[in-house]
Amino acid sequence: MAFIKTIDPAQAEGPLKEIYDNLVETRGKIAEVHKIQSLNPEALVAHMELYMAIMYGKSHLKRYQREMLGVVTSVANRCAYCINHHEQALLAYWKDQSKTRQLVNDRSKLDLSEIDRLLCNLAEHLTHNKNPDYSGEIETLLKAGLEDRAVLDAVQVIAYFNFVNRMVLGLGVEFSEEEMKGYKY
């Protein structure tokens, strides 16, 4: 149960109702992470625009890589809500439930490409922020063949998920049985 008041879709009016209606049309349903922002529709819209740009916009990263980074970041933050959502999204690309579960449980046993392994390491390290200097990791990614734009995209995905994980954890967002069924991907 959320720690703050939220506006249910049945009670939504004006711009919030329009936002909710659009979410149902485009994603199939309204997520709890959207409802938790219902008291500030303008910020909800800005959040969704950022999400769409980072996760679905043009990128030098593949879609599965962005979802993979979201899962790894959410695992590092112990954010069950985001792990669930983005593990389901990753499953739509990997089509292998045991592989997606392994990413959550112990990715060291996964047969990932070198770049995917390095990206996952960056997501974990940047999230835990134990080292204030990531130049070595970035240099390693560049030497492995990632372009500067892909590195930027990866860091933006990681930073975005750290933002959302903290909002979800800080405001008590929980997923419902309905959300467990997935979205239109």
N, C-alpha and C positions, 0 to 999 in steps of 0.2 A: 504494500500500500504506500502510495506517495506520501512524502512528508509535508507537502503543501497542497493547497486547494488546486484542482484542475477543472477545466470546463469540458464536460462530456459532449460528444457530438450532438446528442439530442437537445442540449441546451445552448449550443453555439448559435451566434447571430452575426450578421454583418460580415466583415472581413474574415473572421475566424471560421464561420460557416463555409465561406468560399474556399478557404484553405483546406478545411477538412474534406469538402466535396471533391476538390482536386486530388487530394491524396488517395481517396477511395477510387477515383477514376484512373489514376496513373499507377498506383501501387497495389490496388485491390483492397486495401484497408488502412486504418489509421493506427500507427504504432504508439505505444505508451510514451516513447521518447518525444513524440509530437505533442501528445496531450500534456506532458509535464511543462511544456512551453506555452500552453494555451493562454496564460495571463498576459503574454507579450507577443501578440501575433506578428508584429514587425520583426522582432528578433527570430521568430520561428521561420518566417519567409527568408530572412538573410541566412539563417542556418541551412535551410534546404537548398538555397542557391549555392552556398559554399560546398555542401555535400555533393550536389550534382556536378559542379565544376571539377572537384577533386576526384570523385569516384567514377563519373561517367563522361567527363569532358575529354578532349583530345589529350593524349598522353603518350609518352615513350614507354610507359609501363603497360603491360597487358592487364585486362580487367581482372583476371584471376590473381595477378600479383598484388593488385590493390586490395582485393578481398583478403588475400593471405596476410598482408601487412596489418589489416584491420583485426584479423583474428589474433595474430601474434601480439600486437599491442594490447588488445583486450585481455589476453591470457596474462600478460605481464602485470596488468592492473587488477586482475581477478574480477573482471566485470562480466558476470555470467550473462547478463542481458545482451551485451554486444557480442560476446562469444557466440551465443546461440544464433543471433540474427545473421552474423557474417559467416559463421560456419555453414549455415544453410545456403547463403549466397555462393560461397566457395564451392559447395557441393554441386551447384548448378553448372559450374565450369569443370571441376575435376571429375565429377560423376563417379566418385569412389568414396563411400562413407568411411571405410576403414582408414583411408589416407587422411581425410579431413579430421577424423577423431585423433589420429596420431599426431597431427599438427598441434592439436590442443593438449594432448596428454604428454607427449615427449617427442618433439620434432627431431631430436638428434638421431632417431632411428629411421627417419624418412630419407628416401633417395631423391633429394632435391638437386636441381642444377646448381652449379657454383654460384651463379648470380642470385638465385632464389635463396640459397643458404645465407649468403652475405646480406641480402635484404632483410631476412628474418632476424639475423644477428643485430643489424642496425636498429630494427624496430625494438627489440628487447633492450639493447644497451641505451638507446636514446630515451626510452620510457623510464628505465631505472635511474638514468642520469648519474651514474657513479663516476664517470670520467667527463670533465668539462671540455675535453678536446676530442673531437670526432674526425679531425683531419686525416688521421691514418686510415680509419674505416672508409671515409669518402674516397681517398686515394686508391684504396684496394678495390672499391666498386668501379672506379673509373678504369683502372688497369685491367679489370675483368671484362671490360667491354661496355659498361653502362655509359651512356652519354650524360653530360651535365644536366640536361633537362630531365632525364629519368631520375637522377639523384634528387633534384628539386621536387619532382612529383612524389617520390618515395617519402621524403621528409615531410611534405605537406600531408600525405595520408597518415603518417605516424602522428604528427602534431594534431591533426583533426581528431583522430581516435582518442588521443589523450584528453582533449577537450570534452568530447562526448562521454567518454568513460567517467570523467569526474562529475559531469552533470548528472548522469544516470546514478552513480553511486551516492553523490551528495544530496540528491533529492529523493532517493528511495524508489526509483523506477523499477518495477518488476514486470516480467513478461507473463502474459496470460496464455491459457491453452490455445486461444485463437491465434495468437502471435507465433506459437510453436509450429503452426502449419505452413509458414513461409509466405513469401510475397511473389509478385510478378517479377521475374528477372529476365 
